[in-house]
Amino acid sequence: MRQGHMLDSQGAAGGDDPAPILTLSLNLTDYSGRKRQGRAVLLPRWPAEPNGERPADGEDFRIVVLSEPPEGPVSPAEGVVVSAPARRLPSQATGVREAVATYSAAKRSGLALPPEAAELLRQGRLFAAAPLLLSAEDVFTEGKARLTLLARDLLSSIAIAEYLSPIAIALNAPDAAKAASQERLVDLKDLVSAVGDVASEANGALARLSELVFAADREQFLACAERVYPNKQALMEDIYTLRAFRQSPEDAGEMVAIRRFLEQAIVPTEEADLALDRSLVVEQLTFATLCAEPQRLPPAKAMLETFRKKYISAYRDHHTRYWVQMARLHARLREEQAQVEALQRLNTLTELGPPMGAGALIAYEQLVADTAGCPLITGVEEMLESDATCPACRLAMETTAPVQRADEILQRIERGCQRQMARLSSNAVQQVLHRSNDARVEQFLKMVQASQLSSLGVIMNDELVGYIRRFLVESRIHEALRPILDQLEKGASPKVDEARGTMREVSHVLQRAFQATHRALPPADTAALHPGSRSRKRRR
């Protein structure tokens, strides 16, 4: 905790409002680690109309210390705590000012006060809109005013009150809520304990509320509440859920199934009437309705059945249209299979450079699998008894066929093929392949020079790509060995390190070629490699 101070000279206040004797700026870190700032104000008395005694813009809290006990009731605004002495403080305003002015870093745990003034404030009372954990005796002790501690308690109390109020409402509805006090947390803990061994369907709500009510202290409670329940309506719904399972487990289990169906039954925005019907049903069929307004359940269930019939009809039509589109898309993808395989084979030629379109090839295979079809292309409405989506494909109504994504993937594969063709068109590669004197290679080179991508998949098979790989690897090996062979031709002996380096480079070229082949191509047919194996199987 950190505390700073600043004295402000105050002018006389208008009307009957007392002028502040002094003000003190306070800076601190609250229960959640946030930086907060506020002000402490010393007033002669509590004003008759305390409208001005509230946190100003930019302030998170205000502490008001009175010089004399209030004559009437004290009802501070939210964010304000009032400290009233047991009796009028001695008229030593100058002494108070001096005590504040001499406040030093060594006394940052509190504000120094004249002993008699501190004692009267210790015997007095604290007033706040939210129940405080501290008392006046805790704040004014050893001649000091522990204002930072009081401000921290005030901020925690305000935050806890914001959760205690919805807890109190949800625990007792439809009857009037009991006081939003710490006792409501005890009631909530009893509810959690009572439902713990009964409701497996309520495990989510039970886990969240258990973490909340079994927090070790106020700060852990607030940290948990702000993390788990940033929306306090969700907190109330969890409480209603546990109440429903305690009161009527059968009805609560039915509500779980209904809520699950409605969560899955997502309706696209273009289905405006159906979306409106769904939102009305969602608003009506809640655990709050089950606990607090059970008379509304029969008409709400009738609305649900009307929505269910409309939804199932719309879902069936969408399911059929979607998978018809996906079948067309699947056929289109399969038409490009030859070009895809050609790029896969070209990517094994590591001598050309890094592979092209590798991500697109992976995406293609995934899209082919995704578009393969749904076994429930017809009759899906018969399966939609409890689930709102097809049990086989889990298609949502807002999902559309990925036509644009298919276009993008095929374009990327085509660009990958074009880049590999450009590499194959380079002079160095052309010269290497021309030396093969193979008719298939010559045909392939003519196709490359003409940039005939449509014919690439026809001619590019495993045998041809292996043949091309051989000549490319031989060329790389020859380039690596040339310096050594030149020295051999001249009758000179190469250096040992130079020879070893050359052999390592040759080994690396071969190893890289083998690894690329094994990664990209399907495993070889062992029967083809060992002709006798098939005959042995037949003899068996």
N, C-alpha and C positions, 0 to 999 in steps of 0.2 A: 504494500500500500504506500502511496506517495501523497503528501499533503503540501500545498503551497499556501502562501497567504499574501493578502494585499489589502491595505486599509484605504477606504474611500471616504473622503469628507462628504457629508451629506448636508443638503440644504434643509430648511424647515419644510415640513409637509403641510399641505393645505388642509383646511377643514379640521376635523377632530382626529385625523390619523396621526399617531405619534411619529416623530422624526426618529430614524434609526440612530443609535449612539455610535455604532460602527458596523462595518461589513467585513467579511473575511472570505476570500476565494478559496475553494477546496478542489483539488484534483486527486482522483483515485482510480484504481483498477477494480472493476466489479467482479462478481462471482464467476462470470464467463470470460474474464480477461479483457473486456472492453474498457477503453479509456472513458471516464465519465467526469463531468465537471459541474459544480454548483456553487452555492454561496450560503454562508452563515450570516444571519442578521441579528443584532442585539437591539431589541425594542424596549422602551419604558413599560409598555403594557400592550395587551392584545387589542387591536383596533375594533371599534364597534362594527365596521363593515370591512372585513379583511379581504376585499377583492384583490387588492394589490399584492397580498402576501401569497404569491404563487410563483413557481419557476418562470423566469423570463425566457425569452427566445435564446436558444443556445445553451440553456441550463437544463440539467437532468434532475436536479433536486434543489430544495431550499430548506435550511434549518433556521428556525426562529427561536431565539432565546429571549425570554421575557424577564424584565426587572422586577415585576410584581405578579402575584397570582391573578388569574383572570376573574372578572366579576361574574360573567355568565358562561354559557357553554362554549367550548372550543371545538369547531369542526373544520379542520384544515382541509385545503384542497389536495387532490392527489399529487404526490410528489413533494409534499410539505410535511415536516415534523415540527411540533412546537414543544419546547421545554419550558415548563412553568415552575418557579421556585415555590417552596413551602410557605415562605413569607417574603415580604418586600426585601429586595437586596439593599444593603447599605448604600447610601449615596456616595459612592466612591468611583464615579465614572472615570475620573482621571486615573485612578489606580488600575481600572480595567484596561484603559488605553495603554498605560505603561506596560502592563503585563503582556498585552498583545504585541506591542512594539518591540519588546525584548525577546520575543519568541525566536529560538535559535534551532539550528539543525540538530543539536543534541536533544531537543525536546519535541521531535516531530511526531511522537506518539500521541500528543494531546496539546491543548491550549492552556497555558498557565493562567490561573485565576487567583484572586485573593482568597485565602482559606475560608473565610466566613461565607463569601458568595458561592464558592464551590460546594460547601456543605449544604446551603439552602437549596441549591439546584439538585443536589443528590437526594435530598429529602422530598423533592417535588415530584412532578408527574410528566410523562411524555404523552403527547396527543398526535395521532396520525390516522389517516383514513383507512389504512391497512394495519392489521395487528402486527405489532413489533415483537421481536424475540427478546430484545434488550429492555431493561428498565432504566430509570434515572440513576439508580445506584451503580449500574454497570458503566454508564457513560461518564459520570462525574465522580471521579475517585482520585485520591491522593493529590487533591488540589488541581486537577487537570480536567479539561473538557475533551473527551475523546471523540471529537466531532467526525473524524474520518470513519471511525468504527460505527458511529450512529448513522452516517450517510450510507454506508455499505449495507447496514441492516435495513434501512428504509428501502433501498433499491431492491433488495432481496424480497422484502415483504410485499412490495408492489407487484413484483413478478409472480410470486406465489399466489397472491390474491387473484391474478388474472387466470390462474388454473383452478383454484379452489371454487370459484363461482360456477363454471360449467360443470365441474365434478358434482357440486351440490345439486344443481338442476337435474342432471342425468340420473343421479342416484334416487331421486324421490318423485320424479314426474310420474303421473300427472298431478300429484299433490304439490303444494307449495314447497319450494326448496328450503331446506334447513340452513342455518347460518353457515356462511362460507368460512369455516374455521378449520384448524388442524384436525378436529375430530372427523371431518369428512374423509381425510386420508385413512383414518382407522376404519371407517365404514367401507371404503373402497378395498382395503386390504382384506377385510372379512369376506367381501364379495369374491375377490380373486381366490381366496382359500376355499370358499364353498363350491366354486365352479371347477376348480382345478382337476378333480378326478372324474368329471362328468362329461365335459364337452370337448371331444377331440376335434370337432369341426371348428371350434373357436380358438384353436391353438395360436393363431396369429395375434388376435386381440389379447389373449391370455398372456402371451410372452411379453407383449409391449407394456401392458398394465403391470405385470409382475416386476419388470425392471423399474417401473416408476415408483410403485408403492414400497418396494424393499430397498430404496436408495438409502445410503448410510446417513446422510445429513441433508440439510436444506440446499446446499450448493450442488451436491450430486443430483438431488431431485430436479433442480432447475436445469442443470446441464442435460439430463436425460429428457426432460419435458420439451425443451427447445429443440432437441435433436429428433425425437420420435414424433412429437406432436406440434410441429410449427403451425398446423391448422387445428384449432381447438374443437372444431366440429368433428374432426376425426377422433379426438379423445372422447367426446360424448357418444359417438357411434360405437366405439369399443365398449364403453360402459353399458350401453343399451344391449349390446350383443351378449355380454355375460349375464345381464339381468334376464334376458329372454331365455337363455339356456337354464338358468336356475328356476325360472317360473314354469316353463313348458319346453322341455328338450325336443319333443316331437315337432311342435310348431317352429321352433328355432332352427331345427335341421332342415325343414322345408324352406324356410327363409334363406338359408345358406345356398340351397340348390337354385332358388329363384334368383338370388343376387349373382351367383356364378353365371347363370344363363344370360342375365342382362349385361354383365361385364363383357362377355364374349360377343354378344349381339351388337357389334359396332355397325352403325348405319352410315353410309357416305352422305355427305352434305347435299348432294343432288337429289337424294330421296327425302325431301323436306318433310312431307306428311308422315312418313314412317319414322323419321328421326324425332319429330315432335311427339308421336305416340310413345316412343321409347323413353324420352325424357320425362313425360308425365308419369309413366309407370315407375321409373326409377325414383322419382320424388315420393311416390305414395308407398311403395313397398320397401320399408326400412325397418330396422330393429327398433327404432324409436317409435314407429307406428305400432309395432307389435306389443311394445311395453306400455306406451302411454295412451294410444288411441286404437285399441283393437277393433272398435266398431267400424273403422275405416277399411279393414282388411277385405271383407267380401267384395265391395265394389272395386277395390284395387286389383283383386285377383281376376275379376271379370275383365278389367282393362288389359290385364296381362295376357289372358287367353286370346283376346281380339288381336293384340299386337303380335302374339306368337304365330297365329295363322297367317297374318299378312307377311311377317318376317320370313317364315319358312317358304312361302310361295316366291317371294322376291329372291331369297337366297338360292333356291333351286334354279331359277332362271339365270342368276349370275354364275352359279357353279357350272352350268351347262355351257354358257357362252364363253366363260373363261377357258375351259379345257378344250373347246373347239379351237379357240385362238392358239392355245398352247400346242395343239396337235399340228396346226399349220406351221407354227414357229419351229417345232421339233423337226418337221420334214425339211424346212429351209436350212436348218443347221446341218442336217445330215447331208444335204446336197453339197455342202462345203467341206465335207470330211476329207476328201482327197487333198485339197489345198492345205488343210490343217496338218495332215500327216506329212505332207511335203515339207512344211516349215519345221515340224518336229525333227525330221531327218536332216534337214539342212543345219539345224542348230547343233547337231552332233559333230559337225565339221568345225572343231575348235580352231583349226588353222585359219579359218576365215575371220575369227574374232569372237567377241561375246555373243551369246544367243540373242535372238530378236523376238519380241512379242511373247516372252515367257509367261508374263502375267495374263495376257490375253488367252493363251493356250489353256491355262488352268481355269480361267473363267469360262471358257468355251465348254470344257468337260463338265463343269458344274451346271451350266445352263442346259446342256443336253440331258443331264440327269433330272433337273428340275422340270423340264418340259415333257418328260416321258409319259405322263398321264396319271389319272386317278382311277382306281378300280371301281369307284362309285360314281362314274360319269353319269349314270342314270340311277334313279331310285334313292337319291341322297335324302329326300324329304322323309323317307321312312326311318332313317337313322337319327333324325333330329328330335328325339324325345326329350332329352335332358340337356344335350350340348347344343350350342348355337352355331357350331361350325362342323364341317364334314369330319368325321372321326378318322378318315384315311389321310386327307391332305391338309386339314386344318386351314382351309382357305378362308380369309376374311373378306367381307363384302366390299371393303374399300380397295382390295388388291386388284391390280390390273396386270394384264399380260406384259412381260418385259420386252416389248418390241424394240423400243429405243435402245435398251441395253444390248440386245442382240445385234442391232446395227453397229453400235460402237465396237463391240468385240470383233465382229467380222471385219470391220474396217481396220482395226489394229492388226489383225492377222494378215490382212492383205498388205498393209504397210511393212510388216515384218518380212513378208516374202519379197517385196520390192527391194528392201535394203539388202537382203541376202543375194538377190539377183545382181544388184549393183556391185557387191563384193566379188561375185563370180565373174563380172564383166571386166574386172581390172586386168591390166596387161600381164601382170605377174602370174595371176591364176590362169589366164587364158594360155600363156606360153607353156605352163606346166601341163595342163590338160591336153593340149594339142600333141604333146609328145607321146600320149598314150596309144595313138593310132587305133583307137577302138571306135567302131561305128556308132555305138550307143552314146559315147561321150561326144562324138562329133555332132550327133543329132541334138544332144542336150545343149551344146555350146551354141548351135544355131538358134535354139529356142530362147536361150538366155540373151543373145544379142538382139533378138526381136522382141524381148520382154513379153513373151507369151505366157502370162500367168495362168491362163485357163488350161494350158497343156502341162503345166508343171506337175500337177497331181497324177497325171496319166503316166508320165515317163519316170518320175522320181520314186523308185522302189528301193528296198533294202540292198539289193545287189548292186544297183548303180551307185547309190550313195557310198557303199563300201568301196567300190572301185575308185570313185573320186577321192575318197578319204585316203586310200592307199597312195595315190600319186601326190596328193598334197603333203602327206606325212613324209613320203620319200624325198620330196623336194626340200622340206625343212631339214631333214636329216642330212641331205647332201650339202645344204648351205652351212650346216654346223660342222661337217667334216671337211669342207673345202680347204680351210687353212692347213689342216693336218695333211691332207692328201697332196696339196701343193708342195709342202715341205718334203713329202715322200718322193714326189716326182723329181725334186731337185737334189735328192740324196742327202738331205739334212734331217737330223733327228729332232723332233719336237721336244719341248720341255715337259717334264713329268706333270707339273701342275696344269699346264696348258692342255695336255692330253686328257687328264682326269676331268677337267672342266668341260671339255668337249663331250666326253662320254656321259657326264651327268646331264648335259643339255639334251643329248640324244635320248637318254632314258626318260627325261621329263616330257619330251615330245610324245613318246610312245605311251607313257602312263596317262597323260592328259587325254589322248585320243581314245584309249580304252575306257577310261572313266566316263567320258562324255557319251560314248556308245552305250554303255551299260545303263546309264541314267535315263536316256531318252528313248531307247528302243525296247520292244518287248523281249522277254527271254527267248533264247533260241530253242527250237524244237529238239529235245534230246534224242528223239527217235531218228530225226534226220541226221544228227551228228553221229549216231551209232546205229547203222542200218540193221545190224543183227538183232537189235532189241525187239523189233516188231515181230520178227519171225520167232523169237523165243517166247513172246507173249502168246502167239498163235498156237505154238506147240503145247503150251500149258493148257 
